[in-house]
């Protein structure tokens, strides 16, 4: 069962502000959520100094990326 990946408008703006190298690393990891969205039973993933916060919407098979940012900024 494959999930579709969606970016919330805020997450999309945050993603575009990041350096291209970081964007590439994040995107590779985000794409893995389509086949395994419940990695470690958490709704966030860590990629180096950055965090991706997401929601799982089982009823429509969607992973919605809600927030992307540096670890010191993401939880505020």
C-alpha positions as a Python dict, from the first residue, in 0.01 Angstrom:
ca = {
    (1, 'X'): (0, 0, 0),
    (2, 'X'): (162, 325, -117),
    (3, 'X'): (86, 657, 48),
    (4, 'X'): (89, 983, -142),
    (5, 'X'): (315, 1264, -14),
    (6, 'X'): (168, 1615, 19),
    (7, 'X'): (331, 1934, 142),
    (8, 'X'): (130, 2185, 345),
    (9, 'X'): (181, 2542, 216),
    (10, 'X'): (396, 2634, 518),
    (11, 'X'): (614, 2325, 475),
    (12, 'X'): (653, 2397, 105),
    (13, 'X'): (775, 2753, 177),
    (14, 'X'): (1014, 2626, 446),
    (15, 'X'): (1149, 2361, 206),
    (16, 'X'): (1216, 2615, -70),
    (17, 'X'): (1421, 2835, 166),
    (18, 'X'): (1670, 2555, 234),
    (19, 'X'): (1998, 2496, 52),
    (20, 'X'): (1969, 2265, -253),
    (21, 'X'): (2191, 1998, -93),
    (22, 'X'): (1973, 1988, 217),
    (23, 'X'): (1657, 1985, 3),
    (24, 'X'): (1788, 1680, -182),
    (25, 'X'): (1867, 1493, 143),
    (26, 'X'): (1528, 1577, 290),
    (27, 'X'): (1338, 1481, -23),
    (28, 'X'): (1506, 1141, -41),
    (29, 'X'): (1401, 1067, 317),
    (30, 'X'): (1049, 1211, 276),
    (31, 'X'): (989, 990, -28),
    (32, 'X'): (1055, 680, 184),
    (33, 'X'): (749, 773, 390),
    (34, 'X'): (523, 668, 103),
    (35, 'X'): (596, 303, 174),
    (36, 'X'): (662, 322, 551),
    (37, 'X'): (501, 631, 710),
    (38, 'X'): (512, 497, 1065),
    (39, 'X'): (888, 484, 1095),
    (40, 'X'): (969, 432, 1463),
    (41, 'X'): (602, 505, 1545),
    (42, 'X'): (681, 876, 1534),
    (43, 'X'): (538, 1154, 1327),
    (44, 'X'): (867, 1325, 1272),
    (45, 'X'): (1191, 1224, 1110),
    (46, 'X'): (1542, 1350, 1174),
    (47, 'X'): (1779, 1423, 889),
    (48, 'X'): (2100, 1565, 1032),
    (49, 'X'): (2021, 1900, 1193),
    (50, 'X'): (1677, 1920, 1028),
    (51, 'X'): (1338, 1781, 1123),
    (52, 'X'): (1032, 1696, 915),
    (53, 'X'): (698, 1689, 1099),
    (54, 'X'): (416, 1505, 926),
    (55, 'X'): (65, 1367, 966),
    (56, 'X'): (-61, 1033, 841),
    (57, 'X'): (-407, 1032, 686),
    (58, 'X'): (-493, 663, 653),
    (59, 'X'): (-841, 723, 515),
    (60, 'X'): (-694, 878, 199),
    (61, 'X'): (-351, 708, 205),
    (62, 'X'): (-167, 1037, 238),
    (63, 'X'): (137, 1155, 430),
    (64, 'X'): (108, 1531, 480),
    (65, 'X'): (437, 1710, 548),
    (66, 'X'): (341, 1986, 790),
    (67, 'X'): (668, 2152, 891),
    (68, 'X'): (1034, 2144, 788),
    (69, 'X'): (1318, 2321, 961),
    (70, 'X'): (1631, 2324, 1171),
    (71, 'X'): (1599, 2134, 1497),
    (72, 'X'): (1627, 2446, 1713),
    (73, 'X'): (1337, 2615, 1527),
    (74, 'X'): (1097, 2335, 1440),
    (75, 'X'): (929, 2281, 1777),
    (76, 'X'): (855, 2643, 1859),
}
